[in-house]
C-alpha cells in the first residue's frame, strides 16, 4: 500500500480547521455565553479561556490531520484500485478497473499552493458522482496514477488483465 504525499497533512489540517470554525460559529457561541459567567466566578479570565480554546482549536485538528494522513493508503492491486482510510471508522474500498469510466485530477487553491492534486474516479452507474477519491497526491504522482488507471481500465475491458 502506498501513502499520500506528506504535505497532505496540511491539506487535512486546514480542512479540519475550517470544519471546526463552522461548527463553532453555529454552536460555540452558545457555549461561550454560558461559560463567561462560570469562568469569571472561578478565577479564570475570559482572555485565558480564549487562549486555551485557540490552542485546542489548533492542536486537536493537527493531531487529527496527522492520523488521517497516516491511515490513508491506496494501491493498484490485481483486481482494482484499493483504498484504505479512516482513523476511528475504517473504510476499505476496491474499485474494479473494468468499472472505471473517468479519472479526473482536481487541484483546489490550497492544494495548488502545496503542490498537491486529488484524483476523482468515476465509475459506471454512479451518475457523474466520483466513487473514489484520493486526495493529497503530488502533481506528478497524480498524472502518473491517472494515466495508469486509464490504461488498466482499457486493458480490463478488452480482456487484457
GROMACS elastic network, one bead per residue, 0.5 to 0.9 nm:
[ bonds ]
;  ai    aj funct       b0    kb
    1    73     6  0.57585   500
    1    74     6  0.54072   500
    1    76     6  0.82780   500
    1    82     6  0.84633   500
    1    83     6  0.86251   500
    1    84     6  0.87461   500
    2    72     6  0.86287   500
    2    73     6  0.54530   500
    2    74     6  0.52927   500
    2    75     6  0.58687   500
    3     6     6  0.81739   500
    3    69     6  0.78469   500
    3    70     6  0.76284   500
    3    71     6  0.84358   500
    3    72     6  0.65607   500
    3    73     6  0.50463   500
    3    74     6  0.66999   500
    3    75     6  0.88658   500
    3   137     6  0.88618   500
    4     7     6  0.82804   500
    4     8     6  0.67237   500
    4    69     6  0.70034   500
    4    70     6  0.85669   500
    4    72     6  0.70478   500
    4    73     6  0.69811   500
    4    74     6  0.81277   500
    4   134     6  0.82618   500
    4   135     6  0.75548   500
    4   136     6  0.56596   500
    4   137     6  0.55767   500
    4   138     6  0.80970   500
    5     8     6  0.56195   500
    5     9     6  0.82650   500
    5    69     6  0.86908   500
    5   116     6  0.78309   500
    5   136     6  0.57551   500
    5   137     6  0.53043   500
    5   138     6  0.60008   500
    6     9     6  0.61408   500
    6    10     6  0.84356   500
    6    69     6  0.76675   500
    6   136     6  0.80122   500
    6   137     6  0.88184   500
    7    10     6  0.57304   500
    7    11     6  0.71093   500
    7   114     6  0.67323   500
    7   115     6  0.83671   500
    7   116     6  0.77320   500
    7   136     6  0.72044   500
    7   137     6  0.87265   500
    7   138     6  0.86007   500
    8    12     6  0.62580   500
    8    13     6  0.84222   500
    8    65     6  0.85543   500
    8    69     6  0.68784   500
    8   111     6  0.82920   500
    8   114     6  0.80846   500
    8   116     6  0.74070   500
    8   135     6  0.75085   500
    8   137     6  0.74338   500
    8   138     6  0.88844   500
    9    12     6  0.51722   500
    9    13     6  0.59809   500
    9    14     6  0.86877   500
    9    62     6  0.79878   500
    9    65     6  0.54355   500
    9    66     6  0.57431   500
    9    67     6  0.87252   500
    9    68     6  0.77755   500
    9    69     6  0.57997   500
    9    70     6  0.88921   500
    9   136     6  0.81506   500
   10    14     6  0.60866   500
   10    15     6  0.84329   500
   10    62     6  0.81821   500
   10    65     6  0.73436   500
   10    66     6  0.86900   500
   10   114     6  0.81974   500
   11    14     6  0.54937   500
   11    15     6  0.62791   500
   11    16     6  0.86254   500
   11    65     6  0.81301   500
   11   110     6  0.70105   500
   11   111     6  0.67915   500
   11   114     6  0.80080   500
   11   116     6  0.87820   500
   11   135     6  0.86604   500
   11   136     6  0.71802   500
   12    15     6  0.51288   500
   12    16     6  0.60401   500
   12    17     6  0.86075   500
   12    61     6  0.84402   500
   12    62     6  0.82399   500
   12    64     6  0.82554   500
   12    65     6  0.50343   500
   12    66     6  0.80917   500
   12    68     6  0.74194   500
   12    69     6  0.76700   500
   12   136     6  0.86526   500
   13    16     6  0.51002   500
   13    17     6  0.61660   500
   13    18     6  0.86753   500
   13    58     6  0.87455   500
   13    61     6  0.58641   500
   13    62     6  0.54037   500
   13    63     6  0.84120   500
   13    64     6  0.75691   500
   13    66     6  0.80204   500
   14    17     6  0.50100   500
   14    18     6  0.61786   500
   14    19     6  0.85837   500
   14    61     6  0.82925   500
   14    62     6  0.86320   500
   14    65     6  0.86481   500
   14   110     6  0.85988   500
   15    18     6  0.52005   500
   15    19     6  0.62618   500
   15    20     6  0.87354   500
   15    61     6  0.89048   500
   15    65     6  0.88396   500
   16    19     6  0.50310   500
   16    20     6  0.61934   500
   16    21     6  0.86087   500
   16    61     6  0.56835   500
   16    62     6  0.81173   500
   16    64     6  0.80267   500
   16    65     6  0.73518   500
   17    20     6  0.50974   500
   17    21     6  0.61107   500
   17    22     6  0.86307   500
   17    57     6  0.72213   500
   17    58     6  0.73669   500
   17    61     6  0.62380   500
   17    62     6  0.85248   500
   18    21     6  0.51160   500
   18    22     6  0.62331   500
   18    23     6  0.85910   500
   19    22     6  0.52506   500
   19    23     6  0.62033   500
   19    24     6  0.86402   500
   20    24     6  0.60313   500
   20    25     6  0.85301   500
   20    57     6  0.74849   500
   20    61     6  0.82358   500
   21    24     6  0.50305   500
   21    25     6  0.60647   500
   21    26     6  0.87567   500
   21    28     6  0.88936   500
   21    57     6  0.85094   500
   22    25     6  0.51565   500
   22    26     6  0.65793   500
   22    27     6  0.86999   500
   23    26     6  0.54782   500
   23    27     6  0.60038   500
   23    28     6  0.70200   500
   24    27     6  0.50962   500
   24    29     6  0.67677   500
   25    28     6  0.57747   500
   25    29     6  0.63826   500
   26    29     6  0.67803   500
   26    30     6  0.81725   500
   27    30     6  0.57628   500
   27    31     6  0.69178   500
   28    31     6  0.50783   500
   28    32     6  0.60030   500
   28    33     6  0.86207   500
   29    33     6  0.61571   500
   29    34     6  0.85657   500
   30    33     6  0.53551   500
   30    34     6  0.63059   500
   30    35     6  0.86257   500
   31    34     6  0.51361   500
   31    35     6  0.59944   500
   31    36     6  0.86981   500
   32    35     6  0.50840   500
   32    36     6  0.61820   500
   33    36     6  0.55675   500
   33    37     6  0.76760   500
   34    37     6  0.65328   500
   34    38     6  0.72335   500
   35    38     6  0.50461   500
   35    39     6  0.59326   500
   35    40     6  0.85904   500
   35    46     6  0.87765   500
   36    39     6  0.52310   500
   36    40     6  0.62857   500
   36    41     6  0.87291   500
   36    45     6  0.84618   500
   36    46     6  0.64323   500
   37    40     6  0.53969   500
   37    41     6  0.63260   500
   37    42     6  0.87800   500
   38    41     6  0.53696   500
   38    42     6  0.63414   500
   38    43     6  0.89004   500
   38    44     6  0.87536   500
   39    42     6  0.52418   500
   39    43     6  0.63018   500
   39    44     6  0.51306   500
   39    45     6  0.63069   500
   39    46     6  0.66946   500
   39    49     6  0.78302   500
   40    43     6  0.54433   500
   40    44     6  0.58494   500
   40    45     6  0.59428   500
   40    46     6  0.71880   500
   41    44     6  0.78085   500
   42    45     6  0.87167   500
   44    47     6  0.82866   500
   44    48     6  0.64374   500
   44    49     6  0.68857   500
   45    48     6  0.51388   500
   45    49     6  0.63402   500
   45    50     6  0.85634   500
   46    49     6  0.50590   500
   46    50     6  0.60491   500
   46    51     6  0.86697   500
   47    51     6  0.62589   500
   47    52     6  0.86914   500
   48    51     6  0.51496   500
   48    52     6  0.62811   500
   48    53     6  0.85601   500
   49    52     6  0.50771   500
   49    53     6  0.60339   500
   49    54     6  0.86080   500
   50    54     6  0.61350   500
   50    55     6  0.85997   500
   51    54     6  0.51642   500
   51    55     6  0.62111   500
   51    56     6  0.86280   500
   52    55     6  0.51610   500
   52    56     6  0.62101   500
   52    57     6  0.85504   500
   53    56     6  0.51179   500
   53    57     6  0.60448   500
   53    58     6  0.87248   500
   54    58     6  0.63483   500
   54    59     6  0.86610   500
   55    58     6  0.52075   500
   55    59     6  0.60032   500
   55    60     6  0.84319   500
   56    59     6  0.50797   500
   56    60     6  0.57045   500
   56    61     6  0.82044   500
   57    60     6  0.60764   500
   57    61     6  0.66244   500
   57    62     6  0.87860   500
   58    61     6  0.58450   500
   58    62     6  0.62616   500
   58    63     6  0.88622   500
   59    62     6  0.52172   500
   59    63     6  0.62630   500
   59    64     6  0.86460   500
   60    63     6  0.52616   500
   60    64     6  0.61899   500
   60    65     6  0.86312   500
   61    65     6  0.59769   500
   61    66     6  0.85931   500
   62    66     6  0.62492   500
   62    67     6  0.86508   500
   63    66     6  0.51554   500
   63    67     6  0.62874   500
   63    68     6  0.86263   500
   64    67     6  0.51078   500
   64    68     6  0.60690   500
   64    69     6  0.85929   500
   64    87     6  0.82941   500
   65    68     6  0.50033   500
   65    69     6  0.61319   500
   65    70     6  0.85336   500
   66    69     6  0.51616   500
   66    70     6  0.61161   500
   66    71     6  0.87201   500
   67    71     6  0.61698   500
   67    72     6  0.85927   500
   67    86     6  0.85683   500
   67    87     6  0.63775   500
   68    71     6  0.53660   500
   68    72     6  0.61388   500
   68    85     6  0.75202   500
   68    86     6  0.64905   500
   68    87     6  0.60122   500
   69    72     6  0.53782   500
   69    73     6  0.83822   500
   69    85     6  0.87518   500
   69   136     6  0.88982   500
   70    73     6  0.79126   500
   70    85     6  0.89092   500
   70    87     6  0.86075   500
   71    84     6  0.73228   500
   71    85     6  0.54750   500
   71    86     6  0.60022   500
   71    87     6  0.62664   500
   71    90     6  0.86847   500
   72    83     6  0.75447   500
   72    84     6  0.58029   500
   72    86     6  0.67524   500
   72    87     6  0.86396   500
   72   134     6  0.88212   500
   73    82     6  0.82603   500
   73    83     6  0.58422   500
   73    84     6  0.50814   500
   73    85     6  0.62882   500
   74    81     6  0.72224   500
   74    82     6  0.54754   500
   74    84     6  0.61279   500
   74    85     6  0.84874   500
   74   134     6  0.79277   500
   75    80     6  0.83977   500
   75    81     6  0.59115   500
   75    82     6  0.51745   500
   75    83     6  0.66103   500
   75    84     6  0.88452   500
   76    79     6  0.80824   500
   76    80     6  0.60538   500
   76    82     6  0.62477   500
   76    83     6  0.89422   500
   76   149     6  0.82187   500
   77    80     6  0.53362   500
   77    81     6  0.60133   500
   77    82     6  0.64686   500
   77    94     6  0.87795   500
   78    81     6  0.83682   500
   78   161     6  0.82629   500
   79    82     6  0.84700   500
   79    94     6  0.78648   500
   79    95     6  0.80684   500
   79    96     6  0.58366   500
   79    97     6  0.70343   500
   79   161     6  0.89287   500
   80    94     6  0.58984   500
   80    95     6  0.52143   500
   80    98     6  0.82384   500
   80   149     6  0.89284   500
   80   152     6  0.86260   500
   80   153     6  0.89126   500
   81    93     6  0.79499   500
   81    94     6  0.53755   500
   81    95     6  0.50819   500
   81    96     6  0.64621   500
   81    97     6  0.70015   500
   81   132     6  0.88927   500
   81   149     6  0.80730   500
   82    92     6  0.72896   500
   82    93     6  0.56535   500
   82    95     6  0.65324   500
   82    96     6  0.86830   500
   83    91     6  0.79406   500
   83    92     6  0.58334   500
   83    93     6  0.51305   500
   83    94     6  0.63136   500
   83    95     6  0.84252   500
   83   132     6  0.82552   500
   83   133     6  0.87962   500
   83   134     6  0.81048   500
   84    90     6  0.71824   500
   84    91     6  0.57759   500
   84    93     6  0.64535   500
   84    94     6  0.87999   500
   85    89     6  0.82973   500
   85    90     6  0.57250   500
   85    91     6  0.53919   500
   85    92     6  0.67090   500
   85    93     6  0.87229   500
   86    89     6  0.53030   500
   86    91     6  0.60281   500
   86    92     6  0.88432   500
   87    90     6  0.63896   500
   93   132     6  0.82521   500
   94   132     6  0.89332   500
   95    98     6  0.85541   500
   95    99     6  0.71223   500
   95   100     6  0.73999   500
   95   121     6  0.87574   500
   95   123     6  0.81478   500
   95   131     6  0.81404   500
   95   132     6  0.75270   500
   96    99     6  0.55939   500
   96   100     6  0.69911   500
   96   153     6  0.83365   500
   96   156     6  0.89673   500
   97   100     6  0.54107   500
   97   101     6  0.88596   500
   97   149     6  0.72998   500
   97   150     6  0.83938   500
   97   152     6  0.61736   500
   97   154     6  0.81251   500
   97   155     6  0.85684   500
   97   156     6  0.62686   500
   97   157     6  0.81061   500
   98   101     6  0.81129   500
   98   123     6  0.87454   500
   98   124     6  0.89244   500
   98   152     6  0.80973   500
   98   153     6  0.52247   500
   98   154     6  0.74498   500
   98   155     6  0.82577   500
   98   156     6  0.53039   500
   98   157     6  0.53938   500
   99   122     6  0.84118   500
   99   123     6  0.51849   500
   99   124     6  0.54495   500
   99   125     6  0.86374   500
   99   153     6  0.74506   500
   99   157     6  0.85896   500
  100   103     6  0.76099   500
  100   121     6  0.67925   500
  100   122     6  0.60026   500
  100   124     6  0.65650   500
  100   149     6  0.80265   500
  100   150     6  0.77538   500
  100   153     6  0.60336   500
  100   154     6  0.89268   500
  101   121     6  0.76964   500
  101   122     6  0.56630   500
  101   124     6  0.60413   500
  101   150     6  0.82644   500
  101   153     6  0.78036   500
  102   120     6  0.81414   500
  102   121     6  0.60181   500
  102   122     6  0.51104   500
  102   123     6  0.68494   500
  102   130     6  0.89103   500
  102   150     6  0.75224   500
  103   119     6  0.66394   500
  103   120     6  0.56523   500
  103   122     6  0.62320   500
  103   123     6  0.89055   500
  103   130     6  0.87943   500
  103   146     6  0.59899   500
  103   147     6  0.85253   500
  103   149     6  0.75445   500
  103   150     6  0.71484   500
  104   118     6  0.81077   500
  104   119     6  0.56270   500
  104   120     6  0.50596   500
  104   121     6  0.65649   500
  104   122     6  0.81597   500
  104   146     6  0.73440   500
  105   117     6  0.64077   500
  105   118     6  0.56270   500
  105   120     6  0.63878   500
  105   139     6  0.88349   500
  105   142     6  0.68805   500
  105   143     6  0.75658   500
  105   146     6  0.75751   500
  106   111     6  0.87817   500
  106   117     6  0.57423   500
  106   118     6  0.50500   500
  106   119     6  0.62563   500
  106   120     6  0.72334   500
  106   135     6  0.87986   500
  107   110     6  0.79683   500
  107   111     6  0.55633   500
  107   112     6  0.58093   500
  107   115     6  0.87672   500
  107   116     6  0.69209   500
  107   118     6  0.63325   500
  107   139     6  0.88480   500
  108   111     6  0.50329   500
  108   112     6  0.60987   500
  108   113     6  0.86127   500
  108   116     6  0.86474   500
  108   117     6  0.77035   500
  108   118     6  0.85799   500
  109   112     6  0.51746   500
  109   113     6  0.62910   500
  109   114     6  0.87446   500
  110   113     6  0.50593   500
  110   114     6  0.62860   500
  110   115     6  0.85227   500
  110   116     6  0.83470   500
  111   114     6  0.50665   500
  111   115     6  0.59082   500
  111   117     6  0.60159   500
  111   118     6  0.82473   500
  111   136     6  0.75310   500
  112   116     6  0.57394   500
  112   117     6  0.71994   500
  112   139     6  0.87808   500
  113   116     6  0.76752   500
  114   117     6  0.89457   500
  114   138     6  0.87996   500
  115   136     6  0.89840   500
  115   137     6  0.86140   500
  115   138     6  0.62281   500
  115   139     6  0.63247   500
  116   135     6  0.80787   500
  116   136     6  0.54880   500
  116   137     6  0.53868   500
  116   139     6  0.53749   500
  116   140     6  0.88161   500
  116   142     6  0.83431   500
  117   134     6  0.86092   500
  117   135     6  0.64519   500
  117   136     6  0.57246   500
  117   137     6  0.52076   500
  117   138     6  0.59436   500
  117   139     6  0.54272   500
  117   140     6  0.88180   500
  117   141     6  0.86293   500
  117   142     6  0.62920   500
  117   143     6  0.89718   500
  118   133     6  0.69129   500
  118   134     6  0.54556   500
  118   136     6  0.58082   500
  118   137     6  0.60846   500
  118   138     6  0.85468   500
  118   139     6  0.85479   500
  118   142     6  0.69776   500
  119   132     6  0.79159   500
  119   133     6  0.55166   500
  119   134     6  0.50608   500
  119   135     6  0.63721   500
  119   136     6  0.87133   500
  119   137     6  0.79516   500
  119   142     6  0.65839   500
  119   143     6  0.89369   500
  119   145     6  0.83619   500
  119   146     6  0.72892   500
  120   129     6  0.89348   500
  120   130     6  0.56280   500
  120   131     6  0.75904   500
  120   132     6  0.58355   500
  120   134     6  0.67230   500
  120   135     6  0.85034   500
  121   129     6  0.86991   500
  121   130     6  0.52779   500
  121   131     6  0.59313   500
  121   133     6  0.61120   500
  121   134     6  0.84219   500
  121   146     6  0.88948   500
  122   125     6  0.88794   500
  122   126     6  0.70689   500
  122   127     6  0.85924   500
  122   128     6  0.67086   500
  122   129     6  0.64175   500
  122   131     6  0.55047   500
  122   132     6  0.68062   500
  122   133     6  0.89638   500
  123   126     6  0.59676   500
  123   127     6  0.84063   500
  123   128     6  0.81634   500
  123   129     6  0.83068   500
  123   130     6  0.70887   500
  123   131     6  0.63527   500
  123   132     6  0.83974   500
  124   127     6  0.76602   500
  124   128     6  0.88022   500
  125   128     6  0.83205   500
  126   129     6  0.56100   500
  126   130     6  0.71633   500
  126   131     6  0.69109   500
  127   130     6  0.85835   500
  128   131     6  0.89945   500
  130   133     6  0.68956   500
  134   137     6  0.72942   500
  136   139     6  0.89707   500
  136   142     6  0.89064   500
  137   140     6  0.80093   500
  137   141     6  0.60170   500
  137   142     6  0.56594   500
  138   141     6  0.51678   500
  138   142     6  0.60833   500
  138   143     6  0.87341   500
  139   142     6  0.51579   500
  139   143     6  0.64163   500
  139   144     6  0.87763   500
  140   143     6  0.53541   500
  140   144     6  0.63192   500
  140   145     6  0.85821   500
  141   144     6  0.50780   500
  141   145     6  0.58750   500
  141   146     6  0.84048   500
  142   145     6  0.50698   500
  142   146     6  0.59682   500
  142   147     6  0.85356   500
  143   146     6  0.51475   500
  143   147     6  0.61871   500
  143   148     6  0.85519   500
  144   147     6  0.52660   500
  144   148     6  0.61107   500
  144   149     6  0.86164   500
  145   148     6  0.50495   500
  145   149     6  0.60445   500
  145   150     6  0.85624   500
  146   149     6  0.52043   500
  146   150     6  0.62157   500
  146   151     6  0.85830   500
  147   150     6  0.52069   500
  147   151     6  0.61328   500
  147   152     6  0.86570   500
  148   151     6  0.50268   500
  148   152     6  0.60977   500
  148   153     6  0.84465   500
  149   152     6  0.51237   500
  149   153     6  0.59691   500
  149   154     6  0.85853   500
  150   153     6  0.50190   500
  150   154     6  0.61958   500
  150   155     6  0.86342   500
  151   154     6  0.52556   500
  151   155     6  0.62375   500
  151   156     6  0.86578   500
  152   155     6  0.50854   500
  152   156     6  0.60482   500
  152   157     6  0.86395   500
  152   160     6  0.86514   500
  152   161     6  0.77425   500
  153   156     6  0.52490   500
  153   157     6  0.63458   500
  153   158     6  0.87641   500
  154   157     6  0.53271   500
  154   158     6  0.63617   500
  154   159     6  0.87023   500
  154   160     6  0.83681   500
  155   158     6  0.51428   500
  155   159     6  0.61187   500
  155   161     6  0.60614   500
  156   160     6  0.54206   500
  156   161     6  0.51508   500
  157   160     6  0.74635   500
  157   161     6  0.85278   500
  158   161     6  0.82361   500
